[in-house]
């Protein structure tokens, strides 16, 4: 069979067009971490996420294909064992040593659990001990994470470190501008009492000096007890312009019963950035999405 030079050239061009510029494979545990990685890595590296949209990082069951993705990864980024509990054994062991970057250390409780070799299935999302693991909602912490990503990626073979440097610098500048804009807009919330579904919102509120008057549950996977519900309802009654910030990942039925009969504004924010496009600017858009949700609390 004769193949013309034109046909051959077109075929080669198509092959080049569909071949990734870089063979570097990076795995992030959850979408917000992917956004931070993309800000530094740019679009020339393959970045994938383990936990899919709509799933919780606390009790996710990993598929065999995702295990293979970890084995093939050049670098793996996760928050740590107090957040992605299903990865604790796997990434905390020696198999992936040298590939893994954790952004938090395990709490004393988690470390003790590993030491005693307890079963994985009892792990929960425990907010009662240790550091709040929702680092990524705080832009200051996100910048520190981005710097850690830069440090790790700079050690990989075939990496254009000058490009990484430029990406990190651009991210820092854009993040700073976004922070100033968001802080100015959130000043409108002075006098509004914000209530969060659980403490994922706390770091964002603290960074932007918002009045977080209460948190509905310490463990989002369990319905709160009657005593805690009564305390929250009391705070809601006494609050000035109370607004409840809910999350799409968790059961809504019980908080609806808590607020029944009370004049409470409800807004939804997504700490897992489900609908944010995975681009170099994705984290900035994520920050703006949280601010927009909070601004929905303003009196209409």
Secondary structure, DSSP 8 states (H G I E B T S, - for coil): ----HHHHHHHHHHHHHHS-S---EEEESSHHHHHHHHHHHTTSSEEEESS-TT--TTS----HHHHHHHHH-SEEEE--TTT-GGGHHHHHSSTTTTTEEESS---HHHHHHHHHT--GGG-----SSS----GGGSHHHHHHHHHHHHHHHTTSTT--HHHHHHHHHHHHHHHHHHHHHHHHHHGGGTT-EEEESSGGGHHHHHHTT--EEEES-SSTTS---HHHHHHHHHHHHHSSSEEEEE-TTS--HHHHHHHTTS--EEEE--TT-TTS--STTHHHHHHHHHHHHHHTTS--
